[in-house]
Amino acid sequence: FDVDDDRFVIAGCENVPGFDAVAKGEKVDVEKVTPGMLKMVASILDNRPSLRAILLECTELPPYSDALRAQFGLPVWDAITCADFFI
């Protein structure tokens, strides 16, 4: 596995409005953050239209999975879907 492989795009959510609550140890307002999350992923997909899936590695991200699936029609894996795989 080579993280520098151009098949992978690694993006942080630190600039998504409202997501800074994670760093502050505060509750994240999912309704407030969702539009910014969708905008960030849209920007990534505009630049890399060949991407075929989304992996959310942070345990703070599963609340956005359904919105991402609905908006982009791509498979989205997160901590919950990965755990479900083993159950």
N, C-alpha and C positions, 0 to 999 in steps of 0.2 A: 504494500500500500504506500503510495507516494502522495502526500498531502498537496504537493505542488502540481500534481496531475491536473491538466486543464479541464478534465471532466468535472471537477468539483469547484463549487463556488462557496467560499466561507464568508459569511456576513455577520456582523454584530448588530445588536438591537439598541445599543447605547444611545443612538441618535433618534430613536423613535419617540415622539412626544408622549410623555407620561411613563415610559418604561424605566426612567431613572428611579422610580420608586423601588425597584429591585435593589439597586445599589444602596439606597437609603434604608433598606429593611422595612419599607412600608408596604401596605396593601396596594396592589396594582389595580387601577380602574380599567377593567377589560374593555368596557364600552368605549372609553376614551382612547385606549391604545390601539384597538382593532383597525381603525382607518389608517393609522400610520404604519402598521404592520403590513396591511395590504398594499399600501403605496410603496413601501420598501421592496417587497417581493415583486411588484409590477415593474419597478425600475430594474431589478436584477434580470427578470425575464425579458425585458425589452433589449437589454444588452447581450443576453445569452438565450435566445429563443430555442436552442437545442436542448435545454434542460428538460428532464422528463420526470423528476420527482423532487420532493422537498423533505428534508430530514431536520426536525427540530430537536436539538440535543439538550436544551436547557429544560429543567423541570418546571420553569415558569411559563413555558410556551404552549402546552397542550390546549389552553382555552382558545387559541387562535386557529387550531387545526381545521375545524369545520368551516370557518370563514375562508381560509385559504383553499380548501378543497372546492368549495362552492364557487369562488371567484375565478380560479384558474383551471379547474378540471384536472388537476394533477394528483397523483397519490401523495399523501402526507403522512410521514411516520413521526411519532413523538414517543415520549416515555410511556404513555398509556398504551398505545398500539403495540409497542414492542413488548410490554409486559403481557398484554392479551395474547400475543403470539405463543407464549410459554404456558399459558393456562389451558 
